């Protein structure tokens, strides 16, 4: 097993995206996609988040987070958000299958499966998994003070504020300390959790599920 590490993902010059994988892997299971979210769209989401995400969504989520709201499908930005997610899903699937993706289903029985979490100190997401094929999370606003909490090396395996993704096939796990504008995608059946942070800040993330896709 590899040594414990908290990843701080960053694209290198010329890279469009990265896919993190567990070391033993020879197939698509346990591959975690990392890329950067469109910056202009990220700023628009921040500016319009109250009208864009005005439907309470706590009833369907496991998070111990007070403010979790679903995307309003009729909002003018909703389609743009779906297009941005479809772009990343196409990147992600192209890593495993060269056939072009022609369409992506982002809805379940309750509507558009996209929501916004406004996470505050001591709130957290317990270990869970999602429905659908692929789950994703985009980091809309992450105060740097939150990211610095996991830098305290005096604590063993300090994952304050991090998202931890558990391997489906081994006892390994990956820990990510994302920044504003990052996006991660992974298998919806992959168990994951988000550890609490303790500084007086709010972290805003947008998450969702992809329920189907079609290839040419």
Beta strands, then each sheet from edge to edge (+ up, - down):
strand 1: 6-7
strand 2: 17-21
strand 3: 31-36
strand 4: 55-56
strand 5: 67-70
strand 6: 101-105
strand 7: 107-108
strand 8: 111-112
strand 9: 114-120
strand 10: 125-128
strand 11: 134-141
strand 12: 163-166
strand 13: 173-176
strand 14: 182-187
strand 15: 192-194
strand 16: 202-210
strand 17: 212-215
sheet 1: 1+ 13+ 12- 15+ 10-
sheet 2: 2+ 3- 14+ 11- 16+ 9- 5+ 4-
sheet 3: 6+ 17-
sheet 4: 7+ 8-
end
